[in-house]
Amino acid sequence: EEPSFFRKVDVPDQAHYIVACFVVVIGAVGVGGNALVMYAFFSNKKLRTPPNYFIMNLAVSDFLMAITQSPIFFVNCLYKEWVFGETGCKMYAFCGALFGITSMINLLAISIDRYIVITKPLQALHWTSKRRTSVVIVIVWLYSLAWSLAPLFGWSSYIPEGLMTSCTWDYVTSTPANRSYTLMLCIFVFFIPLGIISYCYLCMFLAIRTASRDMEKLGSQVRKSTLIQQQSIKTEWKLAKIAFVVIIVYVMSWSPYASVTLIAWAG
C-alpha cells in the first residue's frame, strides 16, 4: 500500500520531458567534470596540496550528488511519477541532502582557508597541514551527515516534491517538526555559511588592495622579499578567485530553492 503522497501531477507530458533533458545534461556534466578533477588529483602528486584537498572533496561530493540524483530523477521523468517506492524516496533524498550540504559547507571551508592564507600569511604557515585539512574535511562530512540523518529520525521527513519525480525535505506540510527543521536548515546550512563566506571574501579583497597600494608606495625601493611575498599572494588569490566563481554559481543554483522553501514555510 503506497502512501497518498506518491501521486501523479496533472501537467503536460512535455513538462516532464523538458525536465528530463535538463537532468541528463546536468548529470553528465556533473559526473564527467568532477571525475576529471578526481582523476587529475590522483594521477598528479604535485596537485596534492592542502588547499587542493578541499577542491578534491568538493569534486567528490558533487560527483556523488550527480551520480545518485540524475539517473533516478531521469527515470522518474520518463514514467512521469515517482517509481522507486518509499524507501527509494528516502534514500534518494538523503543522498541529495548529504552531498548538497557537504558542497555548501565545503565551500565555506575553502573560503576560510583562503581567508587565513591571504590575510594572515604567518599564521597560515602553522595552520595549513595535510592532517589539519583532513580533520576539517571529516568535520564537514559529519556536520552534513547530522542534518541529513535528522529527517530519517523524525525531525522533518523526506517526501516527493515538485512534479513528484524527485524527493526532498518536507517543507510543505506545516507541522512544528517540519517548520523548525526547515528554518534551522536554511539558517545553518545556507544563510550563516553565506554570511561567513561573504565576510571572508570582503576581507581578502581589502587585504589585497592594501598590499597592492603598499607596493606602489615603496616604488623602486622594493626588496626582493616583498616581491616574492606579492607573487605568493597572487597565487593564493588565483585559487580564491576560482573558488569565488564556484560559490557564486552554487548560490545562484540554490537561492531559488531556499526561497521556495521559506515561502512554503511562511504558509
Buried (B, 14 or more C-beta within 10 A) or exposed (E): EEEEBBEEEEEEEEBBEEBBEEBBEBBEEBBEBBBEBBEBBEEEEEBEEBBBBBBBBBBBBBBBBBBBBBBBBBBBBEEBBBEBEBEBBBBBBBBBBBBBBBBBBBBBBBBBBBBBBBBEBEEBEEBBEEEBBEEBBEEBBEBBBEBBEBBBEEBBBBBBBEBBBBBBBBBBEEEEBBBEBBBBBBEBBBEEBBEBBEEBBEBBBEBBEEBEEEBEEEEEEBEEEBEEBBEEBEEBBEBBEEBBEBBEEBBEEBEEBBEBBBEBBEE
